[in-house]
Amino acid sequence: MRAAFLGILGLLAAADTACADAIADFYRGRQVSWILSADAGGGYSSYARAFAPYFGAHIPGKPTIVIQNMPGGGGLRAMNYLYSLAARDGATIGLVHSGVPFAPLYGIKGAQFDPRAMHWIGSIATARGICVAWHTAKMETWQDLLEREFVVGGSGVGSQMETIPAMLNKLFGTRMKVISGYRGSNEIYLAMERGEVQGRCGGLVSSINSTRPDWFAQRKVTVPIQVAPRRNPQFPQVPAIVELAKDERTRRILDLALAADDMDRPILAPPGVAPERVTALRAAFHAAMNDPEFIAQAAKQHLEIDEVAGETIAGIIERAYALPPDVVKAAQEAIQY
């Protein structure tokens, strides 16, 4: 019996080795297309460029990862492509806006995908959103947002840059006006510097730290509110929006609206990718996130990193889609999808 048991172990080990070799053979010498739902020059691109070399190095076969920017519709264009058109062999992956997987939940007609069918590899960071205003706008406190119009930039339906202002207007009575049509955060930051818009709401501290590291240090911008369940230690005096919830119903709406914060910078593979390749990509993601050289590089570029496992992302999405219809409807009305 002992000999038989050892024989079975040997066969299993040989099968694992063969599987690993097959995955390495598939990726060796191959280019992996990494689809980004944002334009070049913004926070998403900064993270992707920093992470890609380490991610590729830890995938068996060490493929070259080629970044392809696919902005549009607040991230819907890239997500639809990954769901319906992208190759399903593991040689195409994506990095999408964290709020996009929830668009079908709210009945967005342009969202032609089911995020529960996607393979979630992992997320590079968690997020604590903020409203950020250019210093000349004089939007320094929450009270300022309640009393005066605040003109912010947006990148399309599904983007938090548009849903967050709508939610704050609905639930709290702020007076935000969204100027839509920008290709991503970088264009909005440039528009702020040119005076086209006063700020951005739903933006991320990590995005500004990585692309405009002088903004906070030189007080070029102010932060009147944190659109998050908890305060970011970088702004201990600025309230988090959940603190201002007037009742339990408002709090539940905020919980759903802010669910994406715990899966910021999510990486995914299209439906239908072979399970063993998904497993290999998840293992490579974990190894890259814990690679000392990547950690040092992220710190050098002011990128805030916080590993979230693919299984955790899938769980967040599943729980959101299992919420009672009345809660989803209330959130949908607040976000004005």
Secondary structure, DSSP 8 states (H G I E B T S, - for coil): -HHHHHHHHHHHHHHHHHHHHHHHHHHTT-EEEEEESS-TTSHHHHHHHHHHHHHHHHSTT--EEEEEE---GGGHHHHHHHHHTS-SSSSEEEE--TTGGGTGGGT-TT----GGGSEEEEES----EEEEEEGGG---SHHHHHHS-EEEE--STT-HHHHHHHHHHHHH---EEEE---SSHHHHHHHHHHTSSSEEEEEEHHHHHHH-THHHHTT-EEEEEEESSS--TTSTTS-BGGGG--SHHHHHHHHHHTGGGGG-SEEEE-TT--HHHHHHHHHHHHHHHT-HHHHHHHHHTT-----EEHHHHHHHHHHHHTS-HHHHHHHHHHHT-
